[in-house]
Amino acid sequence: MGIPVAHDRRTWARVVCSSQREPCVARVRSGHEARIVNLSAGGVLLETAVQLMPGAVIDLRLMSDGRVEPARGRVVRCFVHEVRPESLRYRAGIAFDRRVAASGAGLCVSG
């Protein structure tokens, strides 16, 4: 008997961010930067030093290779990803209010 495979409930395909010239980053309107882990037309997974509260609406500027794409979304989850001696790193899932052209905007390169 085989091992059951979990059904992927994602609506949008994810693009892993791995720009060769510079990392894919996002700036949260409050002023702090976050690294884009992956991106889709419907949302983004961010890694940040700041905890984002689930349910909060945030404005982002998604940036890579000199391009900027504004986006607004709602934090759907945030969890501790890494514990460092001097700090914590969080990962936060953001659902966009409107569809974002992830690969079309040139923000991220599939990798």
Biotite code that builds the C-alpha atoms (Angstrom):
import biotite.structure as struc

atoms = struc.array([
    struc.Atom([0.000, 0.000, 0.000], chain_id="A", res_id=1, res_name="MET", atom_name="CA", element="C"),
    struc.Atom([1.408, 3.387, -1.001], chain_id="A", res_id=2, res_name="GLY", atom_name="CA", element="C"),
    struc.Atom([1.792, 6.489, 1.116], chain_id="A", res_id=3, res_name="ILE", atom_name="CA", element="C"),
    struc.Atom([-1.107, 8.916, 0.609], chain_id="A", res_id=4, res_name="PRO", atom_name="CA", element="C"),
    struc.Atom([-0.157, 12.094, -1.245], chain_id="A", res_id=5, res_name="VAL", atom_name="CA", element="C"),
    struc.Atom([-1.442, 15.362, 0.199], chain_id="A", res_id=6, res_name="ALA", atom_name="CA", element="C"),
    struc.Atom([-3.609, 17.349, -2.186], chain_id="A", res_id=7, res_name="HIS", atom_name="CA", element="C"),
    struc.Atom([-2.114, 20.747, -3.075], chain_id="A", res_id=8, res_name="ASP", atom_name="CA", element="C"),
    struc.Atom([-4.904, 23.278, -2.543], chain_id="A", res_id=9, res_name="ARG", atom_name="CA", element="C"),
    struc.Atom([-3.005, 26.221, -4.035], chain_id="A", res_id=10, res_name="ARG", atom_name="CA", element="C"),
    struc.Atom([-4.897, 28.244, -6.616], chain_id="A", res_id=11, res_name="THR", atom_name="CA", element="C"),
    struc.Atom([-1.805, 29.865, -8.176], chain_id="A", res_id=12, res_name="TRP", atom_name="CA", element="C"),
    struc.Atom([1.526, 28.333, -9.203], chain_id="A", res_id=13, res_name="ALA", atom_name="CA", element="C"),
    struc.Atom([4.470, 29.538, -7.093], chain_id="A", res_id=14, res_name="ARG", atom_name="CA", element="C"),
    struc.Atom([7.633, 31.094, -8.494], chain_id="A", res_id=15, res_name="VAL", atom_name="CA", element="C"),
    struc.Atom([10.764, 30.560, -6.392], chain_id="A", res_id=16, res_name="VAL", atom_name="CA", element="C"),
    struc.Atom([12.703, 33.789, -6.145], chain_id="A", res_id=17, res_name="CYS", atom_name="CA", element="C"),
    struc.Atom([16.340, 33.492, -7.154], chain_id="A", res_id=18, res_name="SER", atom_name="CA", element="C"),
    struc.Atom([17.413, 36.582, -9.047], chain_id="A", res_id=19, res_name="SER", atom_name="CA", element="C"),
    struc.Atom([21.011, 36.448, -10.206], chain_id="A", res_id=20, res_name="GLN", atom_name="CA", element="C"),
    struc.Atom([21.668, 40.177, -9.927], chain_id="A", res_id=21, res_name="ARG", atom_name="CA", element="C"),
    struc.Atom([20.001, 40.933, -6.629], chain_id="A", res_id=22, res_name="GLU", atom_name="CA", element="C"),
    struc.Atom([17.657, 39.151, -4.238], chain_id="A", res_id=23, res_name="PRO", atom_name="CA", element="C"),
    struc.Atom([13.906, 39.555, -4.547], chain_id="A", res_id=24, res_name="CYS", atom_name="CA", element="C"),
    struc.Atom([12.811, 41.720, -1.661], chain_id="A", res_id=25, res_name="VAL", atom_name="CA", element="C"),
    struc.Atom([9.682, 43.423, -0.429], chain_id="A", res_id=26, res_name="ALA", atom_name="CA", element="C"),
    struc.Atom([9.382, 46.580, 1.571], chain_id="A", res_id=27, res_name="ARG", atom_name="CA", element="C"),
    struc.Atom([6.472, 46.675, 3.968], chain_id="A", res_id=28, res_name="VAL", atom_name="CA", element="C"),
    struc.Atom([4.901, 50.119, 4.214], chain_id="A", res_id=29, res_name="ARG", atom_name="CA", element="C"),
    struc.Atom([5.972, 50.357, 7.858], chain_id="A", res_id=30, res_name="SER", atom_name="CA", element="C"),
    struc.Atom([9.528, 50.602, 6.500], chain_id="A", res_id=31, res_name="GLY", atom_name="CA", element="C"),
    struc.Atom([11.144, 47.220, 7.030], chain_id="A", res_id=32, res_name="HIS", atom_name="CA", element="C"),
    struc.Atom([12.431, 44.925, 4.306], chain_id="A", res_id=33, res_name="GLU", atom_name="CA", element="C"),
    struc.Atom([11.563, 41.282, 3.842], chain_id="A", res_id=34, res_name="ALA", atom_name="CA", element="C"),
    struc.Atom([12.990, 38.583, 1.576], chain_id="A", res_id=35, res_name="ARG", atom_name="CA", element="C"),
    struc.Atom([10.565, 37.053, -0.924], chain_id="A", res_id=36, res_name="ILE", atom_name="CA", element="C"),
    struc.Atom([10.688, 33.257, -0.534], chain_id="A", res_id=37, res_name="VAL", atom_name="CA", element="C"),
    struc.Atom([8.149, 32.558, -3.265], chain_id="A", res_id=38, res_name="ASN", atom_name="CA", element="C"),
    struc.Atom([5.583, 34.502, -5.186], chain_id="A", res_id=39, res_name="LEU", atom_name="CA", element="C"),
    struc.Atom([2.379, 33.812, -7.084], chain_id="A", res_id=40, res_name="SER", atom_name="CA", element="C"),
    struc.Atom([-0.286, 35.934, -8.724], chain_id="A", res_id=41, res_name="ALA", atom_name="CA", element="C"),
    struc.Atom([-2.396, 35.513, -5.589], chain_id="A", res_id=42, res_name="GLY", atom_name="CA", element="C"),
    struc.Atom([0.130, 35.927, -2.786], chain_id="A", res_id=43, res_name="GLY", atom_name="CA", element="C"),
    struc.Atom([3.664, 35.920, -1.450], chain_id="A", res_id=44, res_name="VAL", atom_name="CA", element="C"),
    struc.Atom([5.642, 34.118, 1.236], chain_id="A", res_id=45, res_name="LEU", atom_name="CA", element="C"),
    struc.Atom([7.944, 36.590, 3.000], chain_id="A", res_id=46, res_name="LEU", atom_name="CA", element="C"),
    struc.Atom([10.842, 36.065, 5.404], chain_id="A", res_id=47, res_name="GLU", atom_name="CA", element="C"),
    struc.Atom([11.285, 38.954, 7.817], chain_id="A", res_id=48, res_name="THR", atom_name="CA", element="C"),
    struc.Atom([12.753, 39.940, 11.171], chain_id="A", res_id=49, res_name="ALA", atom_name="CA", element="C"),
    struc.Atom([9.430, 41.511, 12.151], chain_id="A", res_id=50, res_name="VAL", atom_name="CA", element="C"),
    struc.Atom([6.362, 39.525, 13.166], chain_id="A", res_id=51, res_name="GLN", atom_name="CA", element="C"),
    struc.Atom([3.327, 40.338, 11.009], chain_id="A", res_id=52, res_name="LEU", atom_name="CA", element="C"),
    struc.Atom([-0.048, 39.891, 12.665], chain_id="A", res_id=53, res_name="MET", atom_name="CA", element="C"),
    struc.Atom([-2.508, 37.530, 10.935], chain_id="A", res_id=54, res_name="PRO", atom_name="CA", element="C"),
    struc.Atom([-5.521, 39.460, 9.658], chain_id="A", res_id=55, res_name="GLY", atom_name="CA", element="C"),
    struc.Atom([-3.563, 42.697, 9.238], chain_id="A", res_id=56, res_name="ALA", atom_name="CA", element="C"),
    struc.Atom([-3.788, 44.482, 5.882], chain_id="A", res_id=57, res_name="VAL", atom_name="CA", element="C"),
    struc.Atom([-0.366, 45.531, 4.600], chain_id="A", res_id=58, res_name="ILE", atom_name="CA", element="C"),
    struc.Atom([0.955, 47.501, 1.653], chain_id="A", res_id=59, res_name="ASP", atom_name="CA", element="C"),
    struc.Atom([4.039, 46.096, -0.069], chain_id="A", res_id=60, res_name="LEU", atom_name="CA", element="C"),
    struc.Atom([6.529, 47.122, -2.704], chain_id="A", res_id=61, res_name="ARG", atom_name="CA", element="C"),
    struc.Atom([7.864, 43.977, -4.395], chain_id="A", res_id=62, res_name="LEU", atom_name="CA", element="C"),
    struc.Atom([11.331, 44.678, -5.828], chain_id="A", res_id=63, res_name="MET", atom_name="CA", element="C"),
    struc.Atom([13.930, 42.888, -7.946], chain_id="A", res_id=64, res_name="SER", atom_name="CA", element="C"),
    struc.Atom([16.402, 43.873, -10.659], chain_id="A", res_id=65, res_name="ASP", atom_name="CA", element="C"),
    struc.Atom([15.329, 47.511, -10.491], chain_id="A", res_id=66, res_name="GLY", atom_name="CA", element="C"),
    struc.Atom([11.625, 46.751, -10.954], chain_id="A", res_id=67, res_name="ARG", atom_name="CA", element="C"),
    struc.Atom([8.970, 47.616, -8.398], chain_id="A", res_id=68, res_name="VAL", atom_name="CA", element="C"),
    struc.Atom([5.434, 46.217, -8.174], chain_id="A", res_id=69, res_name="GLU", atom_name="CA", element="C"),
    struc.Atom([3.073, 47.673, -5.552], chain_id="A", res_id=70, res_name="PRO", atom_name="CA", element="C"),
    struc.Atom([0.710, 45.233, -3.853], chain_id="A", res_id=71, res_name="ALA", atom_name="CA", element="C"),
    struc.Atom([-1.756, 45.198, -0.994], chain_id="A", res_id=72, res_name="ARG", atom_name="CA", element="C"),
    struc.Atom([-2.726, 42.090, 0.899], chain_id="A", res_id=73, res_name="GLY", atom_name="CA", element="C"),
    struc.Atom([-3.824, 40.439, 4.105], chain_id="A", res_id=74, res_name="ARG", atom_name="CA", element="C"),
    struc.Atom([-1.535, 38.426, 6.388], chain_id="A", res_id=75, res_name="VAL", atom_name="CA", element="C"),
    struc.Atom([-3.006, 34.911, 6.495], chain_id="A", res_id=76, res_name="VAL", atom_name="CA", element="C"),
    struc.Atom([-0.311, 33.340, 8.677], chain_id="A", res_id=77, res_name="ARG", atom_name="CA", element="C"),
    struc.Atom([2.987, 34.177, 10.357], chain_id="A", res_id=78, res_name="CYS", atom_name="CA", element="C"),
    struc.Atom([5.279, 31.784, 12.195], chain_id="A", res_id=79, res_name="PHE", atom_name="CA", element="C"),
    struc.Atom([8.799, 31.599, 13.602], chain_id="A", res_id=80, res_name="VAL", atom_name="CA", element="C"),
    struc.Atom([11.012, 30.145, 10.886], chain_id="A", res_id=81, res_name="HIS", atom_name="CA", element="C"),
    struc.Atom([14.450, 30.436, 12.473], chain_id="A", res_id=82, res_name="GLU", atom_name="CA", element="C"),
    struc.Atom([15.803, 31.105, 15.942], chain_id="A", res_id=83, res_name="VAL", atom_name="CA", element="C"),
    struc.Atom([19.130, 32.928, 15.987], chain_id="A", res_id=84, res_name="ARG", atom_name="CA", element="C"),
    struc.Atom([21.174, 33.815, 19.071], chain_id="A", res_id=85, res_name="PRO", atom_name="CA", element="C"),
    struc.Atom([20.400, 37.507, 18.628], chain_id="A", res_id=86, res_name="GLU", atom_name="CA", element="C"),
    struc.Atom([17.004, 37.437, 16.870], chain_id="A", res_id=87, res_name="SER", atom_name="CA", element="C"),
    struc.Atom([14.097, 35.528, 15.354], chain_id="A", res_id=88, res_name="LEU", atom_name="CA", element="C"),
    struc.Atom([13.199, 35.163, 11.664], chain_id="A", res_id=89, res_name="ARG", atom_name="CA", element="C"),
    struc.Atom([9.545, 34.908, 10.690], chain_id="A", res_id=90, res_name="TYR", atom_name="CA", element="C"),
    struc.Atom([7.799, 33.649, 7.581], chain_id="A", res_id=91, res_name="ARG", atom_name="CA", element="C"),
    struc.Atom([4.503, 35.248, 6.665], chain_id="A", res_id=92, res_name="ALA", atom_name="CA", element="C"),
    struc.Atom([1.974, 34.266, 4.013], chain_id="A", res_id=93, res_name="GLY", atom_name="CA", element="C"),
    struc.Atom([0.266, 37.239, 2.378], chain_id="A", res_id=94, res_name="ILE", atom_name="CA", element="C"),
    struc.Atom([-2.868, 36.925, 0.199], chain_id="A", res_id=95, res_name="ALA", atom_name="CA", element="C"),
    struc.Atom([-3.050, 39.777, -2.333], chain_id="A", res_id=96, res_name="PHE", atom_name="CA", element="C"),
    struc.Atom([-6.235, 41.836, -2.701], chain_id="A", res_id=97, res_name="ASP", atom_name="CA", element="C"),
    struc.Atom([-5.719, 41.863, -6.481], chain_id="A", res_id=98, res_name="ARG", atom_name="CA", element="C"),
    struc.Atom([-3.825, 39.537, -8.770], chain_id="A", res_id=99, res_name="ARG", atom_name="CA", element="C"),
    struc.Atom([-0.138, 40.458, -9.241], chain_id="A", res_id=100, res_name="VAL", atom_name="CA", element="C"),
    struc.Atom([1.779, 39.623, -12.434], chain_id="A", res_id=101, res_name="ALA", atom_name="CA", element="C"),
    struc.Atom([4.490, 37.611, -10.658], chain_id="A", res_id=102, res_name="ALA", atom_name="CA", element="C"),
    struc.Atom([6.693, 36.463, -13.521], chain_id="A", res_id=103, res_name="SER", atom_name="CA", element="C"),
    struc.Atom([5.374, 39.003, -16.022], chain_id="A", res_id=104, res_name="GLY", atom_name="CA", element="C"),
    struc.Atom([6.637, 41.867, -13.882], chain_id="A", res_id=105, res_name="ALA", atom_name="CA", element="C"),
    struc.Atom([10.122, 40.352, -13.963], chain_id="A", res_id=106, res_name="GLY", atom_name="CA", element="C"),
    struc.Atom([10.233, 40.240, -10.183], chain_id="A", res_id=107, res_name="LEU", atom_name="CA", element="C"),
    struc.Atom([11.446, 36.694, -9.835], chain_id="A", res_id=108, res_name="CYS", atom_name="CA", element="C"),
    struc.Atom([13.139, 34.062, -11.929], chain_id="A", res_id=109, res_name="VAL", atom_name="CA", element="C"),
    struc.Atom([12.058, 30.446, -11.672], chain_id="A", res_id=110, res_name="SER", atom_name="CA", element="C"),
    struc.Atom([14.786, 28.527, -9.926], chain_id="A", res_id=111, res_name="GLY", atom_name="CA", element="C"),
])
